[in-house]
Amino acid sequence: MDLNIIKGADAIGMFCRLHMNTKRNLPIRPSEMGVLIFTQKQSTAVTPLMISQFFKITKPSVTALVTSLVKDGYLTKELSDADKRSYALRITEKGNDLVDSTFVEYYKSIEILKDNMGEEKFAKFIELVELAGSIWDEVE
């Protein structure tokens, strides 16, 4: 097997493990925080389908995330007038407060990369990560 592929797999695996193990002191899981941030940043009402497509996760996974966030008071569901089976999600004041109060901490690890790589290398890193993501997206 190509040694560069093995080295690359090891490096990517280590990077992902280190990033995922970063202590964030959040009262919710990182995946739930991602949904809150996504919901807060949208200018239109968010649907479960939008979350599924953006995060490339299954509808049952979205349901589990939404159920937890609604139960804990971070999101609310608003039934559609046209179709009583569908709903939009709205972030609550509690959800907004959590996102606003933890935004800096949540992105601290990325800021550390930027500060230590420098602007130019960080921009190239992000460009390559986006390229890798688009390649994987096309393959699926």
N, C-alpha and C positions, 0 to 999 in steps of 0.2 A: 504494500500500500504506500502511496505517496506520503513521505514524511511531513511535507508542508500541510497536508490535510489533517494529519494527526495533530501536529503542533497547533493548527488553527482551531481544531475542535477542542483541544485542551484549553487554549487561551480564551475562547468564547465561553466555554463551560465555567471556567474559573471567574471570568468577569461577571457572568450572570449570577453565580452563587454569591459572590461578594456583594453585588448590588442588592440582591433579594434579602440577604442577611443583615443589611444595614438597619440598625436600630432607629425606629422612627417615633416611638412613643405615641402611637395612634390608638384611639379606642376602637377602631375598626380595621379590617384587613386592608392591605394595599389595593386589592382589586376593587373593594368597595369605595375606597378613596378615589380611585381612578374614575369610577362612575359618578361620584359627586362632583369632581372637578369637571368632567365632561359636561354634566348637566348644568353646572353653574355657568360655564363658558358659552353655552349655546344661546343664540338670540331668539330661537323659536322653541316651542314645546318639544320635549324629548320623548320619543317612544321607545319601547323595548327593542323594536326592530333596528332603530338607529344605534342603540348600544351594541346590539349583536353584530351589526355590520362594522362599526368603528373598531371594536375590540376583537373582531373575528372570533367570537365565541358563540356557542349554541344558545338557542332560545331557552332551554331549561336552565342553563347557567345564568342567563340574564334574570330569569324568574327568581332563582335563589338569591342573587345579589339584591334585586329590588325588594323582595320580601323582607330580607334582613334590614335593609335601609329604611323601609317604611315602618317596620316594627319598632326600630330604634328612634324613629322620629326625625330622620334626616331627609326623607323624601315623602311626598304625598302623591297619591294617584288621583287623577281627575278623569272620570268617565267621559267618553265621547258622546255628544248628543246624537250624532248620526248613527253610531254603531255602539250599542251598550256593552259589547264584548271588548272593545279596545279602549285604551286609556293613554293619557299623557302623564309624564312625570314632572313634578315641580320640586325644586329644592326648597326646604323649609329654612326658617331663620336659624334653627339649630345647625342645619347642614351648611348654610353659608358661613356661620360663625366658625365651624370646624375647618372648612376650607381656608378661610381667611387667616385663622390663627396658626395653621400648620403649614401654610404654603411654603414658607421659607425653609422650614425643617424638611418638608417632603422632598424638595428639590436640592437639598444641601449636597448630596452625593454628586449630582450633575454639576453643581457649581464648583465643587472641589476639582472635578475633572477639567473644567474650563480654566480655572485659575492655574492649575499645574501644567496643563498642556499649552496654554497660551491661545490667543484668539484664532490664529491661523490654523494650528493643528486641530483645535477643537472644532472649527468650522469644517475641516476636511473629515474629521471623525464622524460628525453628524451626517455629512453628505454620504459617506460610505455606509453608515448604518441605514440611512434611508434607501440607498441603492440595494443593499442586501434585503431589506424588507420588501421592496418592490419585486425583486427577483423571486423570493419565496412566495409572494402573493400570486405571481404569474404561474408558478409551478403548481400550486394547489388548484 
